[in-house]
Structure formats: structure tokens, C-alpha cells
Amino acid sequence: MSLRASIDIGSNSILLLLAKMSDGFIEVLENESSITGLGKDLDASGVFAQDSMRDSFDALEKYQQICRKHCFDPAQITATATEASRVAKNAPEFYAMVKEKLKIDVKIITGEAEAHYSAMGILFDKKINDDEITIMDIGGASTELIRVDTRLKKILHSFSMPVGAVRMTNWNEQGNRKEKLNLILKDFESDLLQVKTKKLYCVAGTMTSVGNMYSGNTAFIENEVNGLEFEKTQVNEMLENYQKFSADDFLVKFPFLGKRSKTILSGLYLAESVLSGLGVESVYISTYGLRYGTLLAGEIKHEFINSI
């Protein structure tokens, strides 16, 4: 068995997956998540905030130490960064410092790469047996939608919308969340038509958190969340029940949310809007996704690396 590690640096969270692999079988050794909010106020400032960079560096340093504990060379980690890092003007400088001090070589990847590796990750889930599926990945600054032929493992259509839970939260504070979201949904109207589906497969932190909330858990229980299915009407009910909740209210009721308590309401609002636009009747929650896809690949294709 070979040892592999992947890190997914998103606009809200940073994830580590360290596992033993053999013939497509994965034995997970470490599975870590840290909320660092790299995408916070990014649209207004155009750069990563100092506190977000500090929290992100601390999380990456922790992950480096975990890898070293397992005698895994940090230079061999498949580390990727997504939408916030494509936008932030100081991202190259930040990741150069990460490489110098932590030996972790972070690749900023394209939206196409996000779709590809997220699809490969979720298709590792042996419970999925539909011939074609649509996958939704709500991140902090972007939302990917991917239509996949599961038999051929071929992406039929994919696109990335510049809206996520962190961006939605920032827009809500500015008082223009609804207007900005409606403009984006209109811009991507033809793309949305191509991925319409009655059953939507959902990955990443926002929707896995929604699934855990649906189950009523105060701690995140991955085994219960992975493969969880519920009706779209349940998302409507959750949004209605929690629309007046503050971040503190969410944290009291669902302590596992941590810093995500600040963005989960906007994430729910975004999810409900996209699900309605796609004609979704039920959702399937998967804890697999980008970091599983990059772990399985073991490296990032050159054409998937974002040019700066």
C-alpha cells in the first residue's frame, strides 16, 4: 500500500486527507478540517486578509506536522487551492511563503479542474449507481455544478458560478445578497438548464454541514452524513426554521459548525435557490469530493493549473 496525502484549500475551509492506497482502496488515516475564511471580504479588498492568512498558515503547519508524524514528506502532498486563490492578488506571494517555510507546494487550480477532481472523488462512492448524475459543490466563493456519465467517468457539462457561502454572507452584510445572486443565476441560466435533475449529489462543507444539521447532530458524524438522502422540501423547512438565527444561535444548536456558523445561513439560502432552479426533488450528501479526487490522482495535470 502507498501513502498519499491531499490538501484542499477553499475559500472558507482547509481540508487534509491522509490515507493508505492499494488498487483503488483507501484506508483513511487522518481526515482534518479547519475553517480559516480565506475568502472573507475578498470581493471588496481583492486580497487575502492578514488574519485569514495567519489562520490558514497555522492550519497548514498543523497538517504538515500530522504528515511528518506518519513519516510522509510534506513536499509530496497534493495540495490545491480554488476560487478565492484565483482571485486574491496576494495568493502567489502567500503560497510561495508556504512552500518556503512548510515545503507544501500549493497548486492554484482552474474551475475545470475543480469539476474534474470533485467528480472523480464522488465517483469513488460505491453506493452511486445512477448512469448520469449532477454534482453540486458549494464552496466559500464559488459553486460548481457537474453533469457526469458515471459508467464512462466522463464529464458531460460543468461550470463554476462565482458565488459561495462566504461571498453570500459578505453580500448579505452589504444588503444586496438577493440582487447579486439573481444576476448570477440569470447569467448561468443556459448552463443550469443543462444540468437539471430530480436528484442532486452534494459535496463539500456547506452541504455536508446541512446534512449533519438535518440529522440533528451536535458533532459532525461523517458515517451518518455520507450517503444521507432527504427531500428538497427539508431544505426549504430548514431555511424557514433558521432564517432568524444568528451565528451564535447556530453555534449553540450545532457546535460542530465552529466558524462555519457565520456562513451557514447564506449557504442554506444559496442551496435552496440553486435546488429550486434545477428542479431538484431530493439531495444525496457525499463526504467525498475534491480532496478524494486529487488523492486518487496523486498529482495535478499541468493543464489544470491556473495561470497567474
Buried (B, 14 or more C-beta within 10 A) or exposed (E): EEBBBBBBBBBBBBBBBBBBBEEEEBEEBBEBBBBBBBBBBBBEEEBBBEEBBEBBBEBBBBBBEBBEEEEBEBEBBBBBBBBBBBBBEBBEEBBEEBBEEBBBBBBBBBBBBBBBBBBBBBBBBEEBEEEBBBBBBBBBBBBBBBBBEBEEEEBBBBBBBBBBBBBBBBBBEEEEBEEBBEEBBEEBEEBBEBBEBEBBBBBBBBBBBBBBBBBEBEEBEEEEBBBBEBEBEBBBEBBEEBEEBEBEEBBEBBEBBBBBBBBBBBBBBBBBBBBEBBEBEBBBBBBBBBBBBBBBBEEBEEEBBBEE
